[in-house]
Amino acid sequence: MDWITCAKSYITVVEMGSLAQAATKLNTSSSALSKRLAWLENQLGVQLLKRTTRNLTMTDAGRLFYQRGKLLLDDWTQLVSETTSTYGEVSGVLRIGAPLATGSRLLVNNIGEFLATYPNIQVELHTLAPGQLPDPNLDIVITRELADFNSSSFIATKLFDFQPRFFASPTYLAQHPPIIEPEQLLHHNCLLFGSTSHPQEHEFEHGRRLRLSGNFVSPNPEALVNAAVAGLGIILVGDVTIRKELDQGLLVPVLSDVRQPKSPAYAYYPKLEYNHTKTRLFIDFLKQKVVH
């Protein structure tokens, strides 16, 4: 018996919900798993599972051991993988957290190429609330700069500057009067990010403020971009978010010199005793894709 084998067996039993299913997944027998669980509980001096003929239920101690043990085993597996693999053969799960606006557009548009470059890596993309603090259970959190965040447990790396400006489809622009001055936006339909249809006031460079209104509002950035491409109105968004649509000519700039102040985007990742290669690879990849 050893700690890692028994801990892995316990975690698998919890996740599968039964000894029989866990035994099948681990290619062993139910009796062998029972012995491992008994050894683990004996070593810890606490009961981890309440077992009946029909189900398994974690005790409070068992729940704590599962949550912390799973993280430690994942880190151990990743450490072994990165130590024994070559640079081009990095493997393991990369857990990324990002607000919906960042995850649904910027990351999804680049993750495919990253996975094609590193086929042995699996990505889990978790949606976070805007301004949510980095989660130590995630390998990396990508969000706008958290001005008040100061932690000795995380490293912050600047990725790029996010600077929204106006864009519209050629179809929309062809069907409406030319837009020469910012104030003319008051007479155009703007696509609004949010959950209510009330007019929104936005600040731009040089102290300019504009009040935008429109008949389409959504908290889903993907829906807003699709609406802009379909010619429903003018969208206020960063270039990095719509790189594909710009390259394909589906959206074009409107009032190019009217921009919001720059807002830096950062990657936050836990400060560990060893550097996760997959995290560093993704940060370097994303920097290269966004800047170029």
QUIGIHU-V615288 format. One record per residue. N is the residue number from 0. RES is the residue in one small letter. BURIAL is + if it has 16 or more other C-alpha atoms within 10 Angstrom, else -. D_FIRST is the distance of its C-alpha to the first C-alpha in Angstrom with 2 decimals. Layout:
# QUIGIHU-V615288
((N/RES/BURIAL/D_FIRST) (N/RES/BURIAL/D_FIRST))
This chain:
# QUIGIHU-V615288
((0/m/-/0.00) (1/d/-/3.80) (2/w/-/7.01) (3/i/-/8.89) (4/t/-/7.28) (5/c/+/7.07) (6/a/+/10.43) (7/k/+/11.89) (8/s/+/11.28) (9/y/+/12.96) (10/i/+/15.72) (11/t/+/16.41) (12/v/+/16.77) (13/v/+/19.17) (14/e/-/21.12) (15/m/-/21.50) (16/g/-/22.34) (17/s/+/20.77) (18/l/+/17.70) (19/a/+/19.80) (20/q/+/20.89) (21/a/+/17.54) (22/a/+/16.18) (23/t/-/19.30) (24/k/-/18.90) (25/l/-/15.33) (26/n/-/16.50) (27/t/-/14.14) (28/s/-/14.97) (29/s/+/15.48) (30/s/-/13.89) (31/a/-/10.54) (32/l/+/11.00) (33/s/+/12.11) (34/k/-/9.08) (35/r/+/7.06) (36/l/+/10.27) (37/a/+/10.63) (38/w/+/7.53) (39/l/+/8.92) (40/e/+/12.34) (41/n/-/11.80) (42/q/-/10.72) (43/l/-/13.67) (44/g/-/15.94) (45/v/-/17.52) (46/q/+/17.80) (47/l/+/17.20) (48/l/+/18.70) (49/k/-/21.62) (50/r/-/21.28) (51/t/-/24.40) (52/t/-/25.42) (53/r/-/26.91) (54/n/-/25.01) (55/l/+/22.24) (56/t/-/23.41) (57/m/+/21.77) (58/t/-/22.58) (59/d/-/24.04) (60/a/-/20.84) (61/g/+/19.01) (62/r/+/21.76) (63/l/-/21.54) (64/f/+/17.80) (65/y/+/18.50) (66/q/-/21.53) (67/r/-/20.33) (68/g/+/16.84) (69/k/+/18.52) (70/l/-/20.92) (71/l/-/18.47) (72/l/-/16.43) (73/d/-/19.86) (74/d/-/20.99) (75/w/-/18.03) (76/t/-/18.61) (77/q/+/22.29) (78/l/+/21.97) (79/v/-/20.17) (80/s/-/22.80) (81/e/+/25.68) (82/t/-/24.68) (83/t/-/24.42) (84/s/-/27.29) (85/t/-/30.98) (86/y/-/33.41) (87/g/-/34.53) (88/e/-/31.14) (89/v/+/29.70) (90/s/+/27.54) (91/g/+/25.83) (92/v/+/27.19) (93/l/+/30.15) (94/r/+/30.83) (95/i/+/34.55) (96/g/+/36.52) (97/a/+/40.32) (98/p/+/43.28) (99/l/+/44.67) (100/a/+/47.68) (101/t/+/45.58) (102/g/+/42.79) (103/s/+/45.00) (104/r/+/47.41) (105/l/+/46.54) (106/l/+/42.85) (107/v/-/43.04) (108/n/-/45.93) (109/n/-/43.86) (110/i/+/40.27) (111/g/-/41.18) (112/e/-/42.36) (113/f/+/39.37) (114/l/-/36.97) (115/a/-/39.22) (116/t/-/38.96) (117/y/+/35.16) (118/p/-/34.07) (119/n/-/30.31) (120/i/+/30.51) (121/q/-/30.44) (122/v/-/32.53) (123/e/-/32.21) (124/l/+/35.58) (125/h/-/35.75) (126/t/+/39.19) (127/l/+/39.90) (128/a/-/42.93) (129/p/-/45.54) (130/g/-/44.98) (131/q/-/41.46) (132/l/-/39.49) (133/p/+/36.67) (134/d/+/33.29) (135/p/-/30.31) (136/n/-/28.24) (137/l/+/30.58) (138/d/+/30.71) (139/i/+/34.48) (140/v/+/37.35) (141/i/+/40.78) (142/t/+/43.70) (143/r/+/47.02) (144/e/+/47.04) (145/l/+/45.80) (146/a/-/48.57) (147/d/-/47.25) (148/f/-/43.61) (149/n/-/42.58) (150/s/-/38.91) (151/s/-/37.22) (152/s/-/34.03) (153/f/+/35.66) (154/i/-/37.68) (155/a/+/40.82) (156/t/-/42.35) (157/k/+/45.72) (158/l/+/45.88) (159/f/+/49.49) (160/d/+/52.45) (161/f/+/52.96) (162/q/+/56.71) (163/p/+/57.87) (164/r/+/61.32) (165/f/+/63.25) (166/f/+/62.93) (167/a/+/64.48) (168/s/+/64.87) (169/p/+/68.02) (170/t/+/69.00) (171/y/+/69.03) (172/l/+/71.01) (173/a/-/73.53) (174/q/-/74.22) (175/h/-/74.78) (176/p/-/77.09) (177/p/-/76.03) (178/i/-/73.99) (179/i/-/75.60) (180/e/-/75.11) (181/p/-/72.01) (182/e/-/74.13) (183/q/-/74.65) (184/l/+/71.06) (185/l/-/72.40) (186/h/-/74.07) (187/h/+/71.05) (188/n/+/68.09) (189/c/+/64.93) (190/l/+/61.44) (191/l/+/59.68) (192/f/+/56.03) (193/g/-/55.19) (194/s/-/55.40) (195/t/-/59.07) (196/s/-/62.25) (197/h/-/64.03) (198/p/-/65.52) (199/q/-/63.33) (200/e/-/64.56) (201/h/-/62.92) (202/e/-/63.49) (203/f/+/64.26) (204/e/-/65.14) (205/h/-/68.33) (206/g/-/68.14) (207/r/-/69.00) (208/r/-/67.88) (209/l/-/68.15) (210/r/-/67.94) (211/l/+/66.38) (212/s/+/66.66) (213/g/+/66.03) (214/n/-/65.40) (215/f/+/61.77) (216/v/+/58.88) (217/s/-/55.14) (218/p/-/51.92) (219/n/-/50.57) (220/p/+/51.49) (221/e/+/51.04) (222/a/-/53.70) (223/l/+/56.03) (224/v/+/55.84) (225/n/-/56.45) (226/a/+/59.38) (227/a/+/60.84) (228/v/+/60.57) (229/a/+/62.30) (230/g/+/65.19) (231/l/+/64.75) (232/g/+/65.30) (233/i/+/64.46) (234/i/+/60.95) (235/l/+/59.96) (236/v/+/56.81) (237/g/+/55.37) (238/d/+/55.94) (239/v/+/52.24) (240/t/+/51.59) (241/i/+/54.16) (242/r/+/54.01) (243/k/-/53.86) (244/e/+/56.82) (245/l/+/58.84) (246/d/-/58.20) (247/q/-/59.35) (248/g/-/62.40) (249/l/+/61.39) (250/l/+/61.86) (251/v/+/64.26) (252/p/+/64.86) (253/v/+/67.37) (254/l/-/69.01) (255/s/-/66.84) (256/d/-/67.86) (257/v/+/66.76) (258/r/+/63.16) (259/q/+/60.97) (260/p/+/59.79) (261/k/-/56.78) (262/s/-/53.40) (263/p/-/50.52) (264/a/+/47.24) (265/y/+/44.05) (266/a/+/40.44) (267/y/+/38.15) (268/y/+/34.56) (269/p/+/31.97) (270/k/+/32.20) (271/l/-/28.84) (272/e/-/27.68) (273/y/-/27.80) (274/n/-/30.31) (275/h/+/29.27) (276/t/-/31.16) (277/k/+/31.59) (278/t/+/33.23) (279/r/-/35.60) (280/l/-/36.47) (281/f/+/37.40) (282/i/+/39.50) (283/d/-/41.35) (284/f/+/41.89) (285/l/+/43.28) (286/k/-/45.56) (287/q/-/46.96) (288/k/-/47.59) (289/v/+/49.22) (290/v/-/51.37) (291/h/-/52.56))
